[in-house]
Amino acid sequence: MSTENTNDEVEGTPELVIISGMSGAGRSTAAKGMEDLGWFVVDNLPPSLIPAMVDLGARTQGAVARIAVVVDVRGRTFFDDLRSALGELDASGVLRRIVFLEASDDVLVRRFEGVRRPHPLQDDGRIPDGIARERELLRELRGEADLVIDTSDLNVHQLRARMDDRFAGSGEPQLRATVMSFGFKYGLPVDADLVVDCRFLPNPHWIPELRPHTGMDEAVSRYVFDQPGAKEFLDRYAELLHIVTEGYRREGKRYVTLAVGCTGGKHRSVAMAERLARRLTEDGLDTVLVHRDMGRE
């Protein structure tokens, strides 16, 4: 499988988004969000029929300009069919992207138990067995995705807002960045493309007058960047990000998530994420800043 081909797009051919991912992670919600944005949405389309759907859209003379297709892993020939379809689309110069939705195992188990439905791949086993089997089957597809969204901590409205943010506009930039601060003690963000560890810096948590504040406060930010190596790290990593993002642009990647972590996700990671987001914005990227764990105790 390959990334999208933006150099040889055929005039009049619809833009294509393929929505896939873990069962229970929100594929139907994402599809409904795309439909509300004016995309022509087809649910559970066999991968082998995707090129034919795009061809039919091209014959509408612009009436169907954007198509979203939801596919899942059911079927023994799923990956062979999808790989063949993607190869055919790339050879035709179709602009296509893959969105992969996932969530943690415990969240998926709770969602299936909440609706009292079996996992489609659990057979005679338990729900976790089906989840493990599906995660293994989808590993390659996740690695090829243009956008990975972890829905573990998202409700229906937040997921639809995330889809709005990505797909509402027709003039979206070539590369969009999400900078997310987080706490290592709460776990790594599973949708991160790059991870930065700020735990090499002294922790403001141990300064009584700084402990109640966050990295968004000037006093905490000043303390963090007054530490040896902090400014140098920011400068060097910003230079590295420039090289990486330029490479992403050349490869046609549309989205990148940079996760910036410290112990609790309240002080150092927040301060560093704020500065890195500013640097990316100055570098011409449309940048979203998220502080995942800042409000946790």
C-alpha positions as CSV (number, residue, x, y, z in Angstrom):
1,M,0.0,0.0,0.0
2,S,1.2,3.5,-0.7
3,T,0.4,7.0,0.4
4,E,-1.8,9.3,-1.6
5,N,-0.7,10.5,-5.0
6,T,-1.3,14.3,-5.2
7,N,1.0,14.9,-8.2
8,D,-1.1,13.3,-10.9
9,E,-4.7,14.0,-9.8
10,V,-7.2,13.5,-12.6
11,E,-9.4,16.5,-13.2
12,G,-13.0,15.7,-12.3
13,T,-12.1,12.6,-10.3
14,P,-13.7,12.7,-6.8
15,E,-11.6,13.1,-3.7
16,L,-11.6,9.8,-1.7
17,V,-11.4,9.1,2.1
18,I,-11.3,5.5,3.3
19,I,-12.5,5.1,6.9
20,S,-11.4,2.0,8.7
21,G,-10.2,0.8,12.1
22,M,-11.2,-1.1,15.1
23,S,-14.8,-2.3,15.5
24,G,-16.4,-0.1,18.2
25,A,-13.9,2.7,17.7
26,G,-16.5,5.0,16.0
27,R,-16.4,4.3,12.3
28,S,-20.2,4.8,11.9
29,T,-20.0,8.1,13.9
30,A,-17.1,9.3,11.7
31,A,-19.1,8.4,8.6
32,K,-22.1,10.3,9.8
33,G,-19.9,13.3,10.4
34,M,-18.6,13.1,6.9
35,E,-22.1,12.8,5.5
36,D,-23.1,16.0,7.4
37,L,-20.1,17.8,5.8
38,G,-21.5,17.0,2.3
39,W,-19.4,13.9,1.5
40,F,-21.1,11.0,-0.4
41,V,-20.7,8.2,2.1
42,V,-20.9,4.4,1.4
43,D,-20.8,2.1,4.4
44,N,-19.3,-1.4,4.4
45,L,-18.3,-1.3,0.7
46,P,-16.1,-4.3,-0.3
47,P,-12.6,-2.9,-1.1
48,S,-12.7,-4.4,-4.6
49,L,-15.6,-2.1,-5.5
50,I,-13.9,1.2,-4.4
51,P,-12.3,2.0,-7.8
52,A,-15.7,1.4,-9.5
53,M,-17.4,3.8,-7.0
54,V,-14.8,6.5,-7.7
55,D,-15.3,5.9,-11.5
56,L,-19.1,6.4,-11.0
57,G,-18.5,9.6,-9.1
58,A,-16.3,10.9,-11.9
59,R,-19.1,10.4,-14.3
60,T,-21.4,12.8,-12.3
61,Q,-19.5,15.8,-13.7
62,G,-18.7,17.2,-10.3
63,A,-22.0,16.4,-8.6
64,V,-20.2,13.8,-6.5
65,A,-16.8,15.5,-5.7
66,R,-16.0,13.9,-2.4
67,I,-16.5,10.2,-1.5
68,A,-16.0,8.6,1.9
69,V,-16.0,4.8,2.1
70,V,-16.2,2.8,5.3
71,V,-14.5,-0.6,5.1
72,D,-13.9,-3.2,7.8
73,V,-11.7,-6.4,8.1
74,R,-14.5,-8.9,7.5
75,G,-13.7,-11.3,4.6
76,R,-10.8,-13.5,3.9
77,T,-9.6,-11.5,0.9
78,F,-9.9,-8.1,2.6
79,F,-6.2,-7.1,2.5
80,D,-5.5,-8.5,-1.0
81,D,-8.6,-6.7,-2.3
82,L,-7.7,-3.4,-0.6
83,R,-4.1,-3.5,-1.7
84,S,-5.3,-4.1,-5.3
85,A,-7.8,-1.3,-5.1
86,L,-5.3,1.2,-3.7
87,G,-2.8,0.3,-6.4
88,E,-5.5,0.9,-9.1
89,L,-6.4,4.2,-7.5
90,D,-2.8,5.4,-7.3
91,A,-2.2,4.4,-10.9
92,S,-5.2,6.5,-11.9
93,G,-4.0,9.6,-9.9
94,V,-6.9,9.6,-7.5
95,L,-6.5,11.7,-4.4
96,R,-7.2,9.3,-1.5
97,R,-6.6,9.2,2.2
98,I,-7.0,6.5,4.9
99,V,-8.4,7.4,8.3
100,F,-7.9,4.8,10.9
101,L,-10.0,4.8,14.1
102,E,-8.9,3.0,17.2
103,A,-9.3,2.8,21.0
104,S,-7.8,1.0,23.9
105,D,-8.8,-2.6,24.6
106,D,-10.5,-1.8,27.8
107,V,-12.6,1.0,26.2
108,L,-13.6,-1.3,23.3
109,V,-14.6,-4.0,25.7
110,R,-16.8,-1.6,27.7
111,R,-18.4,-0.4,24.5
112,F,-19.3,-3.8,23.3
113,E,-20.6,-4.8,26.7
114,G,-22.6,-1.6,26.9
115,V,-24.5,-2.5,23.7
116,R,-24.6,-6.2,24.5
117,R,-23.3,-7.2,21.2
118,P,-20.5,-9.7,20.4
119,H,-17.3,-8.6,18.6
120,P,-17.5,-9.5,14.9
121,L,-14.3,-11.6,15.1
122,Q,-14.7,-13.2,18.5
123,D,-16.3,-16.4,17.1
124,D,-16.8,-18.7,20.1
125,G,-14.4,-16.8,22.3
126,R,-14.6,-13.7,24.4
127,I,-14.7,-10.0,23.3
128,P,-11.0,-9.5,24.1
129,D,-10.2,-12.4,21.8
130,G,-12.0,-10.7,18.9
131,I,-10.3,-7.4,19.7
132,A,-6.9,-9.0,19.7
133,R,-7.5,-10.8,16.5
134,E,-8.8,-7.7,14.7
135,R,-5.9,-5.5,16.0
136,E,-3.4,-7.9,14.6
137,L,-5.2,-8.1,11.3
138,L,-5.3,-4.3,11.0
139,R,-1.7,-3.7,12.0
140,E,-0.5,-3.1,8.5
141,L,-3.4,-0.9,7.5
142,R,-2.9,1.3,10.6
143,G,0.8,1.7,9.7
144,E,-0.3,3.0,6.2
145,A,-3.0,5.4,7.5
146,D,-2.7,9.1,6.7
147,L,-4.6,9.9,9.9
148,V,-5.0,7.9,13.1
149,I,-7.6,9.0,15.6
150,D,-7.7,7.5,19.1
151,T,-11.3,7.7,20.3
152,S,-10.7,6.3,23.8
153,D,-11.3,9.6,25.5
154,L,-13.7,11.0,22.9
155,N,-17.4,11.1,23.0
156,V,-19.6,11.1,19.9
157,H,-19.6,14.9,19.6
158,Q,-15.9,15.2,20.1
159,L,-15.2,12.7,17.4
160,R,-17.5,14.5,15.0
161,A,-15.8,17.7,15.8
162,R,-12.4,16.1,15.0
163,M,-13.8,15.0,11.6
164,D,-15.1,18.5,11.1
165,D,-11.7,19.9,11.8
166,R,-10.0,17.6,9.3
167,F,-12.5,17.5,6.4
168,A,-14.9,20.5,6.5
169,G,-12.9,22.9,4.4
170,S,-12.1,22.5,0.7
171,G,-8.9,24.5,0.9
172,E,-7.1,22.5,3.6
173,P,-3.3,22.8,3.8
174,Q,-1.0,20.0,2.6
175,L,0.1,19.3,6.2
176,R,-1.7,19.9,9.5
177,A,-0.1,19.3,12.9
178,T,-1.5,18.4,16.2
179,V,0.8,19.1,19.2
180,M,-0.4,17.2,22.3
181,S,1.0,17.5,25.8
182,F,0.5,14.4,28.0
183,G,1.7,12.7,31.1
184,F,3.6,9.4,30.9
185,K,1.9,8.1,34.0
186,Y,-1.4,8.2,32.1
187,G,0.0,6.3,29.1
188,L,1.4,7.3,25.6
189,P,-1.1,8.7,23.1
190,V,-1.6,5.8,20.7
191,D,-2.1,8.1,17.7
192,A,1.2,9.9,18.1
193,D,3.6,10.0,15.1
194,L,6.4,11.6,17.1
195,V,7.1,11.6,20.9
196,V,9.1,14.1,22.9
197,D,10.2,13.4,26.5
198,C,10.7,16.4,28.7
199,R,11.5,14.5,31.9
200,F,15.1,15.4,31.6
201,L,14.2,18.9,32.9
202,P,13.7,19.6,36.6
203,N,10.0,19.2,37.6
204,P,8.2,22.4,38.7
205,H,5.9,20.1,40.8
206,W,8.5,20.2,43.5
207,I,8.5,24.0,43.7
208,P,5.6,24.8,46.1
209,E,4.7,28.1,44.6
210,L,4.6,26.6,41.0
211,R,2.9,23.3,41.8
212,P,-0.7,24.6,41.6
213,H,0.0,26.3,38.2
214,T,0.4,24.8,34.7
215,G,2.9,25.2,31.9
216,M,0.6,27.8,30.4
217,D,1.4,30.2,33.2
218,E,4.3,32.5,32.6
219,A,6.0,31.7,35.9
220,V,6.1,28.0,35.1
221,S,7.1,28.5,31.5
222,R,9.9,30.8,32.6
223,Y,11.2,28.3,35.2
224,V,11.2,25.5,32.6
225,F,13.1,27.4,30.0
226,D,15.6,28.8,32.5
227,Q,16.8,25.3,33.1
228,P,20.1,24.2,31.4
229,G,19.4,22.6,28.0
230,A,15.7,23.6,27.7
231,K,16.1,26.4,25.1
232,E,18.8,24.4,23.2
233,F,16.4,21.4,23.1
234,L,13.6,23.6,21.8
235,D,15.8,25.1,19.1
236,R,17.3,21.8,18.0
237,Y,14.0,19.9,18.0
238,A,12.3,22.7,16.1
239,E,15.0,22.4,13.4
240,L,14.5,18.7,13.3
241,L,10.7,19.1,13.0
242,H,11.3,21.4,10.0
243,I,13.2,18.6,8.2
244,V,10.6,16.0,9.2
245,T,7.6,18.1,8.1
246,E,9.2,19.0,4.8
247,G,9.7,15.2,4.2
248,Y,6.1,14.6,5.2
249,R,4.9,17.2,2.7
250,R,7.0,15.5,-0.1
251,E,5.5,12.1,0.7
252,G,2.0,13.5,0.6
253,K,1.3,13.0,4.3
254,R,-1.6,15.3,5.5
255,Y,-1.5,15.1,9.3
256,V,1.2,14.7,11.9
257,T,0.7,14.3,15.7
258,L,3.5,15.4,18.0
259,A,3.1,14.1,21.6
260,V,5.1,16.0,24.2
261,G,5.3,14.3,27.5
262,C,6.4,14.7,31.1
263,T,5.5,12.8,34.3
264,G,2.0,14.3,34.9
265,G,1.4,16.3,31.8
266,K,0.9,19.5,33.7
267,H,4.1,21.6,33.7
268,R,7.1,20.8,31.5
269,S,5.2,19.1,28.6
270,V,2.7,21.9,28.5
271,A,5.3,24.6,28.4
272,M,7.3,22.8,25.8
273,A,4.2,22.0,23.7
274,E,3.2,25.6,23.7
275,R,6.6,26.7,22.3
276,L,6.8,23.9,19.7
277,A,3.3,24.6,18.5
278,R,4.3,28.2,18.1
279,R,7.4,27.2,16.1
280,L,5.3,24.9,13.8
281,T,2.8,27.7,13.2
282,E,5.7,30.1,12.3
283,D,6.9,27.4,9.9
284,G,3.6,27.6,8.0
285,L,1.7,24.6,9.4
286,D,-1.9,24.8,10.5
287,T,-1.4,23.7,14.1
288,V,-3.8,22.4,16.7
289,L,-2.6,22.5,20.4
290,V,-4.1,19.9,22.8
291,H,-3.3,19.5,26.5
292,R,-4.5,16.0,27.2
293,D,-3.8,15.5,30.9
294,M,-3.4,19.1,32.2
295,G,-6.6,19.0,34.1
296,R,-6.0,15.7,35.9
297,E,-5.1,15.5,39.5
